[in-house]
Amino acid sequence: MQQKLKSLQSESQAHLKLMAKAAGLFLFAMLFSKIASYAFRWVGAKLGTTEYGYFAMAFGVFEMAVGLGLLGVDSAVGRFIVDESVSRKKSGLAANSFWYGIRVVLVSGTVLAIGLALSSAWIATNVLHAPSMWPSLVLFALAIPFFLLVLVFVASARGLKHVEYEAGAKSILESGLRPLIAFGAIGVGLGVLGLTVSVFASAIIVFMTCAFWSRKLFSQPWFESILSAKRPKGFFKFSLPLYASNLLALVISNAALFSLGLMVSASEAGVFSAVMPLAVFVSTPALGILSIFISVGSELFALGKKSESEKLYKSLSKAILLATLPLCVILAFFSREALTFLYVIDYSQGALALSILSIGYLLYSVFTPAVNYLHVIKRTDLFLFNLFISAILVLVSIFLFVPAYGTAGAAVAFAIGTVAQGILAALEVRKFASIQPFSGSFARTLLAGILSLIPLYFLNGAYGLRGFSRVAFGAFLYCAAYAVLLFILRAFDRDDIELLKAVERKSGFKLGVFRGILKKLYFGKNS
């Protein structure tokens, strides 16, 4: 029995090390992506709130078209590749799912590209109320097939735990190219069309890169493999609920933006679109930590190791809270200064919206492991149900809050729907898997974050600080208090020490002193 427990502990540590390696790479890529995304938004924001609002709504139409064409194929490919690689022990044999997915999105993407291109003038005039946006919609239409092909490749690479391809393609290459191309295109006088050119050109370049990488990952020719691929059993049974889920997710993410453009003004939509990526930054640690949770958790579940996947679930929830809380507090407390410094004074009217969205993303990030765990236990029906409820809440909240409160009302609507989705997932995982994300160390981490807010309330007017210096000093003050309280309240446990050890080995960062302090403080010298 003791040997079995040691074996389980060793296996758990091995999976934590794998997660640390992947999360470290993906976290770096996501940080780069967020910075590059801000740079792209900054370039577009210089055109003015109204022009940027028109682009944001046109891009929303493009996102909806991509969601329609995806058919849930990316999620199905990523999930079936995990099962096939586990059962056959060779990832090369799992390529059938990839090639079949490529064939499906080639057809759907081409059909949607033609449809959007032909209807671009009507959409620009009757939906966006900006007839001059039709050339942008045509370029977006041409980019759809390439965008879909990249998403299928990325899902395949993630399923096979090659997160370096996802990080390189989407987070680094695509995100890095967009602001560079946009800056040049706007510089030669293309205006809003320049932003669209950057999206189109980056999609082409990323597709060509992924096509090259796919030959390294699967070692099979494209044309013959696409034609000979067979539909995996249960492929669409798995993908279609996720397809509906993706469409509902698009409604949730774009409804607030379109409601502002249609019910208030394009300028308000532009402000909201500039605010959103800053709020999303709060979820960056969660995205890094969860980068391969589905693939690792699915593999453990497929092997019948439920206890190990449950342990990962709890560890992830605690780690996400620990990392996201400071980002949320800094953005929520200093929202006006952040928008004024990062954009221009015109966008500071979105300060309240940024505070609301930051808190919403914090709450949702904490429950993200539960959302992902529904995929692990193959309860995509519950995932769809949650999104349906979330979409209804968003749409009802939009009519209640947007006409009266503008960007702040849109932020409230989005936050209500998003947080509700996370809470529902946590309740369902508790019901069907008998696990929940909360523990004593989780509660102590949350308490440390709340108590660390106290020094910030004495910051107003202190030392005559204004603008960026006030933000920098406030952030330092909060993080210092947070770090001290984490130690005082003993918010760490043995799993945190093992995770730090894995991060040290895989990243090269020297964390031995910190680990030694944790061991001596919590577990004694002989731990």
C-alpha positions, -999 to +999 in steps of 0.1 A: +000+000+000+028+024+009+046+016-023+014+023-043+010+057-025+046+065-034+040+056-070+009+078-071+028+107-055+057+103-080+032+102-109+015+133-096+048+151-094+057+141-129+025+156-142+031+188-122+065+190-138+051+186-173+025+213-165+052+236-152+072+233-183+043+239-206+028+266-185+061+284-183+064+285-221+028+293-227+027+320-200+057+337-217+039+335-250+006+348-236+024+377-220+039+385-253+006+381-270-012+405-245+015+431-250+013+427-288-025+428-287-023+460-267+002+475-293-023+466-321-052+482-302-030+512-294-023+517-331-060+514-339-070+536-310-050+565-324-076+567-353-102+579-328-129+562-308-155+563-336-132+548-363-119+522-340-154+513-330-163+506-366-133+484-370-141+465-337-176+457-350-163+446-384-138+424-366-167+410-345-185+400-378-153+382-388-151+364-355-187+353-359-180+340-394-150+320-381-171+305-353-197+295-378-171+278-400-152+260-373-181+236-365-164+226-332-138+207-352-108+221-334-121+209-300-130+175-315-096+171-332-077+180-300-098+155-279-097+126-304-059+129-309-055+125-271-075+093-271-058+079-302-023+087-290-030+071-256-044+039-271-018+035-299+012+050-281+023+068-312+012+103-320+019+097-357-010+073-359-033+100-345-030+121-376-062+109-391-082+132-368-061+161-379-065+155-416-102+149-414-106+182-394-086+200-421-109+187-448-140+198-430-129+234-423-116+238-459-151+233-472-169+253-445-143+281-446-146+285-484-184+286-483-184+312-456-157+333-473-178+335-504-209+343-485-194+371-464-176+386-495-208+388-514-228+403-485-201+427-473-218+458-488-251+450-473-237+443-438-216+474-438-246+496-447-274+479-427-256+464-397-225+485-391-241+517-405-207+524-420-209+518-458-171+526-461-163+494-442-172+470-470-136+466-482-126+456-447-153+429-447-141+415-480-106+411-467-119+395-435-138+371-457-107+361-476-089+354-443-115+329-430-102+297-445-066+304-435-077+313-400-097+280-396-068+258-408-045+274-383-070+267-355-072+230-363-034+227-364-031+245-331-057+222-315-039+191-328-005+203-315-021+211-281-037+177-279-003+161-285+012+184-258+034+203-284+024+236-269+054+253-285+036+252-319+005+269-304+027+295-286+047+302-317+019+304-342-009+322-324+006+339-294+040+351-309+039+351-347+003+362-353+001+386-324+035+401-332+028+406-369-005+425-365+008+457-348+038+459-371+018+455-403-010+478-389+015+505-381+030+504-416-004+502-433-019+532-414+013+551-419+008+550-457-027+563-453-049+532-453-067+542-421-091+516-407-085+494-437-048+492-426-060+474-394-078+449-416-048+444-438-028+435-408-053+408-398-054+394-433-016+394-439-008+379-405-034+351-411-016+341-444+019+341-429+008+321-399-010+296-421+022+290-442+042+286-410+018+260-396+017+241-429+055+238-426+052+227-390+025+201-398+050+182-420+074+180-390+046+169-366+028+144-388+053+137-417+025+132-442+017+150-475-012+174-473-032+165-505-032+127-502-038+128-464-068+151-466-085+130-493-078+097-475-087+108-440-117+089-424-142+104-400-134+092-365-163+074-348-183+099-327-165+129-342-195+151-348-213+138-318-186+154-298-180+185-320-215+197-327-224+204-290-191+223-289-201+241-321-232+253-305-211+262-275-187+282-296-215+302-312-230+310-278-195+320-266-193+344-296-227+359-287-215+364-251-182+380-262-196+402-290-231+411-278-219+439-254-198+455-282-225+454-308-251+466-284-230+497-277-225+503-314-262+499-322-279+512-291-255+540-280-227+550-305-197+537-324-175+558-302-187+539-271-181+507-289-145+519-296-139+526-259-152+493-248-131+475-274-100+493-261-109+484-225-115+447-231-079+436-238-067+452-207-092+434-186-084+401-204-049+406-192-061+395-157-068+360-171-032+356-186-019+335-157-049+312-159-044+307-197-007+298-190-014+275-162-043+258-180-024+255-214-023+217-213-048+209-186-073+193-209-047+171-226-030+160-193-063+157-175-079+138-204-050+114-206-052+107-169-090+102-172-086+079-202-061+058-182-086+056-153-065+077-130-094+099-117-077+108-084-047+122-102-068+144-125-088+156-094-056+166-077-046+186-107-080+204-107-075+216-071-039+226-076-048+247-107-076+266-089-054+276-061-025+286-084-048+307-106-062+326-077-027+333-064-015+347-097-045+366-109-055+385-077-027+411-079-034+419-116-071+423-109-066+447-080-041+468-098-062+472-129-095+477-110-080+502-085-060+522-111-083+519-141-085+556-150-047+561-148-042+529-168-064+539-197-051+575-198-015+563-198-019+534-222-042+551-247-053+588-246-076+608-224-106+601-246-106+564-235-105+572-197-144+573-198-141+535-198-125+534-163-155+520-145-160+494-172-123+483-168-128+479-130-159+458-135-144+436-162-112+430-142-132+417-113-153+396-136-123+380-152-108+373-118-139+354-107-142+335-140-104+326-140-108+310-106-135+287-120-118+281-153-104+247-142-140+236-136-150+247-171-121+227-185-129+197-163-163+193-180-143+186-212-121+161-194-151+140-182-168+145-216-198+164-203-199+189-232-237+189-229-233+207-195-208+231-211-234+239-237-261+244-211-239+268-191-232+289-222-269+290-230-277+303-196-248+327-197-259+341-231-294+347-219-281+365-188-259+387-211-287+396-235-312+404-207-285+425-188-277+444-220-313+457-223-313+465-186-280+483-183-265+494-217-290+521-227-287+538-193-250+532-184-232+528-217-197+511-214-202+504-177-235+487-184-220+466-211-192+456-187-218+446-161-237+425-187-206+407-198-193+401-163-227+386-151-228+361-180-192+351-177-191+346-140-224+327-141-208+302-165-179+296-142-201+291-111-224+267-129-194+246-141-180+244-105-214+233-092-216+206-119-181+193-113-190+191-076-221+171-084-208+147-111-171+143-100-175+150-063-147+175-062-145+212-056-117+238-060-117+252-025-094+243+003-079+259+034-049+272+015-073+286-012-092+305+015-060+318+031-048+331-003-081+349-009-079+364+026-044+376+020-055+394-012-084+411+005-064+423+035-037+437+012-063+462-001-062+481+032-029+501+023-044+512-010-072+531+007-046+553+024-028+560-009-051+588-023-032+620-020-003+604-002+031+619-010+015+640-038+017+611-062-002+613-094-004+594-127+020+566-134+040+572-103+009+566-082+001+534-101+037+521-097+038+529-059+003+515-053+012+483-072+044+479-052+025+485-020-002+460-027+022+432-039+045+437-009+016+434+015+002+404-004+035+386-004+040+391+034+004+381+042+007+349+021+036+338+044+019+350+076-013+332+068+006+301+056-011+300+022+014+276+006+015+237+009+037+209-003+022+209-038+033+245-042+069+235-033+069+206-058+056+230-085+083+255-077+109+228-080+096+217-114+095+253-126+131+257-114+143+226-133+125+235-165+129+272-167+164+277-152+152+303-127+169+298-093+142+293-068+160+272-043+162+299-016+125+306-018+117+268-017+140+264+013+123+292+032+089+277+025+101+243+038+115+256+070+086+278+078+059+253+070+073+218+073+104+219+094+141+213+085+136+176+078+108+180+052 
